[in-house]
Amino acid sequence: MNARPRRMVMLVQNGVVGDSRVQKEAEAAAAAGWEVFLLGRSRGGAEEWELGGAHVRLVPAKRVFEVRRHEVRRSWLRSPLAYPPGPLKSYRRTQIRARGADLETARAARAFAGRGEAGLLPRRAALALARRWVDLRVRATDRLSAKRADASGLPERAAKAFWLRVLGDRAWRRLDPALWDLELAFGPVVDELAPDLIHANDFQMLGVGARAKLRAAASGRDVKLVWDVHEFLPGMHPWKRHPWWHPAQSGHEREFAPYADAVVTVSDTMARLVKERHGLAETPAVVMNVPDAAEAETPAPGLRERCGVDAAAPLIVYSGAPLEQRGLHIMVEALPRLPEVHAAFVVSKPHWKYVRGLEERARELGVDKRVHVLSYVPHRQVVPFVAEADAGIIPLHHWGNHEISLITKFFEYSHARLPIVVSDVETMSDLVRRTGQGEVFEAEDLDGFTAAVERVLADPARYRAAYEDRVPLADWTWPSQARRLTEVYEGLVGAPRHRDAA
């Protein structure tokens, strides 16, 4: 007899790098004895690397279904002048430019030969007419595309109502078929790996995991599915602006939630809400996304060196995804009122339009020398990295998920013993008021935010003192959370190693 590890596949719809939760979970499972394959999404080619004993593989996933079926059809009745979907609109506009260039060449040639332009009048008239015709069709095409993009037209509203009525939760297949892009990319890889357990992170990967479980059962293999709920879907800001996105994700989640053998989530409040939403028999296990402080690594160079500021310069920091609903712009808007303060944005996507907008606004306000956009550091380095700042900023807007969450950066700032300036989102603001580890301001209120930062920077020691006895840092440690997670795994399939015949 010999022992071999049970195999686990973890699924996440991002590129793994920058997602501290899935990285720590994969490492914890591998340390507990599982053979772990962490599958993430690649925007380009396949990539592989090792992560603390886990095998990371990025799976290329095409975006074939990002465009819905009706968006690739010509609309003869609704907009007969619109060009059909595809390259024809661009081709016609370029063709008009080419004809114009050819006409200018003919005019120059006649002038070079000493001839007048009268002979070109018919061509000029024909070009002017063609240009007006193409412009008319382009405008019709753009109007149609805009109505389809925001689903504001009567046909889109009627289609949404029809598919929801006819298909119910299964309507996501029509409302957001892009979910199939994930299935078509990841499904065959999961089947090939033949896992004993699938850990599906968040709502989009739930369907991939559930379908893989069902295929395994049909072939005679018992595969368990753990669903890790990061976001409470009814309360989250949509990832896409299209109004069909939210009902599509909700239906997809409801369709596949019953196939989960166990559910874990990030907070007690989230656990209660998920249990109520899906009628779960048991309350989901809570695995908070807290830092692994014992394994912290010192980054080089540090935060201040990367920002080019010395130890005396007041420095506030935001660390996380650069999303508009997270309110980062208030930090830039406040800088003219905080003349000595520097602001560091440690973000996952420095190239995103919203981040470029922050930099442009900083230039308009004349504070761009005090705005520093930095890329993520490895998750083990985050706490010592941000600890060089004078305050950690959490300027969230009021969205359902923001109200109920203790987000990752809250724990990171806490372990860094930073004074925290947080908007009045319910859960975090209540905790900050109770512990005294920071200041609370009304979300989106520039005056309130500026005043809160000024109070923290005026007496940082007062807020740091809260970490001595009022903030439960000992409870906010990753090893304790990792044990909870591995206990969930073992409750489903037993020990991570099992015996096979030699």
PyMOL commands that set and color helices and strands:
alter all, ss='L'
color gray80, all
select helices_A, chain A and resi 20-31+64-66+69-72+88-112+118-150+154-175+179-193+202-218+233-235+245-259+268-278+293-295+303-307+324-326+329-337+353-365+368-370+379-386+400-404+408-415+426-435+446-458+460-464+466-469+478-493
alter helices_A, ss='H'
color red, helices_A
select strands_A, chain A and resi 2-5+7-11+35-42+47-51+54-60+197-201+224-229+262-265+285-286+315-320+342-347+371-375+391-394+420-423+438-441+497-500
alter strands_A, ss='S'
color yellow, strands_A
deselect
rebuild
show_as cartoon
